[in-house]
Amino acid sequence: MGLFKKKAIETKCKECGMELNDPVRLERHMKKAHARPSQKNFDSPGGGGGMW
């Protein structure tokens, strides 16, 4: 009958493959680990739009 079966909830990170045990933890992991904006190359001359 399947009354007490666990539903298939995705708890594996699609970015890095890390397996988490709770969907809430997966959401927190995605925000913390993968929500960073792409890092620009600030060391290159003229490519950063710096202050000076």
Backbone as CSV, one residue per row, in Angstrom:
resi,resn,N_x,N_y,N_z,CA_x,CA_y,CA_z,C_x,C_y,C_z
1,MET,0.809,-1.192,0.000,0.000,0.000,0.000,0.860,1.267,0.000
2,GLY,1.990,1.228,0.668,2.884,2.360,0.613,2.483,3.520,1.510
3,LEU,1.803,3.246,2.587,1.385,4.336,3.466,2.542,4.937,4.252
4,PHE,3.514,4.114,4.581,4.590,4.586,5.444,5.934,4.690,4.734
5,LYS,5.914,4.683,3.427,7.157,4.824,2.673,7.578,6.282,2.658
6,LYS,8.892,6.485,2.679,9.403,7.843,2.560,9.266,8.303,1.115
7,LYS,8.919,9.546,0.961,8.823,10.107,-0.384,10.225,10.426,-0.881
8,ALA,10.405,10.325,-2.153,11.719,10.596,-2.743,11.952,12.106,-2.763
9,ILE,12.745,12.578,-1.813,13.082,13.990,-1.728,14.552,14.130,-2.087
10,GLU,14.816,15.020,-3.013,16.188,15.230,-3.472,16.999,15.921,-2.383
11,THR,18.057,15.256,-1.926,18.920,15.834,-0.895,20.383,15.802,-1.323
12,LYS,20.614,15.710,-2.617,21.978,15.717,-3.122,22.204,17.016,-3.878
13,CYS,23.302,17.687,-3.577,23.624,18.962,-4.201,23.961,18.738,-5.670
14,LYS,23.338,19.514,-6.539,23.585,19.372,-7.974,24.892,20.028,-8.398
15,GLU,25.400,20.944,-7.578,26.644,21.643,-7.908,27.878,20.809,-7.576
16,CYS,27.922,20.270,-6.347,29.137,19.595,-5.902,28.930,18.115,-5.577
17,GLY,27.679,17.646,-5.549,27.422,16.240,-5.294,27.367,15.864,-3.821
18,MET,27.404,16.844,-2.934,27.376,16.564,-1.498,25.992,16.031,-1.105
19,GLU,25.985,14.961,-0.362,24.743,14.333,0.082,24.392,14.846,1.475
20,LEU,23.191,15.419,1.601,22.722,15.930,2.877,21.494,15.118,3.301
21,ASN,21.196,15.146,4.590,20.126,14.285,5.074,18.787,14.994,5.226
22,ASP,18.702,16.278,4.866,17.464,17.019,5.045,17.349,18.072,3.941
23,PRO,16.197,18.251,3.352,16.047,19.253,2.297,16.313,20.680,2.780
24,VAL,16.043,20.943,4.049,16.321,22.269,4.609,17.819,22.509,4.653
25,ARG,18.559,21.485,5.019,20.021,21.603,5.037,20.575,21.780,3.625
26,LEU,19.961,21.124,2.660,20.386,21.290,1.267,20.170,22.730,0.819
27,GLU,19.035,23.296,1.167,18.747,24.678,0.807,19.755,25.633,1.453
28,ARG,20.065,25.405,2.721,21.039,26.239,3.424,22.428,26.088,2.797
29,HIS,22.783,24.855,2.435,24.072,24.588,1.794,24.170,25.317,0.453
30,MET,23.105,25.284,-0.333,23.109,25.937,-1.638,23.292,27.442,-1.484
31,LYS,22.631,28.038,-0.506,22.754,29.474,-0.290,24.155,29.838,0.175
32,LYS,24.695,29.044,1.074,25.971,29.377,1.683,27.153,29.041,0.774
33,ALA,27.114,27.920,0.113,28.280,27.446,-0.628,28.275,27.836,-2.104
34,HIS,27.104,27.983,-2.697,27.058,28.173,-4.143,26.381,29.464,-4.579
35,ALA,25.965,30.317,-3.674,25.266,31.543,-4.057,26.204,32.733,-4.207
36,ARG,27.495,32.516,-4.123,28.447,33.611,-4.274,28.442,34.104,-5.714
37,PRO,28.545,35.416,-5.911,28.648,35.916,-7.284,29.988,35.510,-7.890
38,SER,30.027,35.447,-9.182,31.264,35.037,-9.827,32.355,36.030,-9.498
39,GLN,33.512,35.527,-9.111,34.611,36.376,-8.689,35.335,36.916,-9.912
40,LYS,35.492,38.220,-9.944,36.197,38.858,-11.049,37.691,38.824,-10.758
41,ASN,38.467,38.956,-11.796,39.910,38.975,-11.643,40.342,40.407,-11.318
42,PHE,40.527,40.684,-10.041,40.886,42.025,-9.617,42.374,42.315,-9.801
43,ASP,43.173,41.323,-10.062,44.605,41.505,-10.204,45.005,41.976,-11.603
44,SER,44.140,41.800,-12.562,44.509,42.181,-13.924,44.438,43.697,-14.081
45,PRO,45.364,44.288,-14.806,45.363,45.746,-14.986,44.200,46.209,-15.856
46,GLY,43.459,47.191,-15.363,42.375,47.762,-16.131,41.136,46.896,-16.240
47,GLY,41.092,45.794,-15.554,39.951,44.896,-15.702,39.030,44.868,-14.524
48,GLY,39.245,45.751,-13.547,38.418,45.651,-12.365,37.529,46.840,-12.100
49,GLY,37.815,47.970,-12.729,37.020,49.145,-12.435,37.217,49.585,-10.998
50,GLY,38.465,49.624,-10.565,38.788,49.935,-9.178,38.554,51.393,-8.830
51,MET,38.986,51.778,-7.652,38.763,53.123,-7.160,39.707,54.138,-7.805
52,TRP,40.906,53.760,-8.182,41.874,54.719,-8.740,42.192,54.403,-10.157
